[in-house]
């Protein structure tokens, strides 16, 4: 190959590479599936698919911004979901407490103490059977809580 042809060949390959990269990168931006929305060019604008709800909106470029118009069904669906969530929040905030009275809480604490003491007794018994006493338990009598 002649040395004079080398710069032309490099320029041609570089131009071809750039032309191939630009549409590929533009398409990859539109086909991004990592986020909530998928964009697809259509006649008259861009179709935006909400991958969480399945709603499709038609978007158009208006100056520096992209304006999307949602379908009235999607807007009604959103309003319904918002109303349902507001009703749930009101029910949860206005509901009765998890423990009705102090006596029930005291009984629950008493029961948990018994359970934990039972576990501690089992651990001490296992340590004694293995030949090692836990710290602070040497020489103390084992209470029978069963």
C-alpha positions, 0 to 999 in steps of 0.5 A: 500500500502506498504511504499517500493512501494511508491517511485517506484509508484511516479517515475513511475507516474512522468515518465509517466507525463513527457512523456505525456508533452514533445510531447504535448508541442512540438506539441503546439509549431508547432501549434501556431496560434498566429503568422503569420506562422503555422508549421506542420511536414511533410515527409522530414522537416516542412511545413510552412503556411503563414496565411496572404498570404496562401503561403506554404514553405518546411523547413528543419533543417540545423545545428542550423538553419531552412532553408525554401525554398519558391515557385517561385510563392510566390517569384514572387507574393512578387516582384509584390506587392513590385513593386506595392507599390513602384509605389504607393509611387512614385505617392504619393510623386510626386503628387500635394499638397492637396491645390492648392494655397494660396487663396483656403487655405484662403477661407477654413480658412474663412469658418471654422471661420464662422462655429465655430462662428456660433456654439459659437453663438448657445452655447451663446444663449442656455446658455442665455435661461437657465439663465446663461451667459458664462464667459466674455459675461455678458453685451455684445451685441450678434452679429447676424451672421445668 
